[in-house]
Amino acid sequence: MTSRKSTSTDRVHDAVLTFDYDDAERARRVERAIRPEVGDIDGDRSTVRLAREDERLELTVEATDLVALRAGLNTWFSLVSVAEQAGDVVA
């Protein structure tokens, strides 16, 4: 995870979360589980972008302040964790 100041005037902080999986299928399952939440749980102070390439999943959380960034990171870490655990049960 990296955190850095953004050049955007709306979102001044961001963090990039990268999750590497054993195979592309597992990354796809996690992506499909959390994708409906993208845009749905964004608030006035934070947003997220989701990208996947093969077995790598990347989330970029952007926020107006550090408190909102921390809250966004906690939310997305939890969502990814639940998706991974559910995938383990189904797989």
Secondary structure, 3 states (H helix, E strand, C coil): CEEEECCCCCCCEEEEEEEECCCHHHHHHHHHHHHHHCCCCCCCCEEEEEEEECCEEEEEEEECCHHHHHHHHHHHHHHHHHHHHHHHHHC
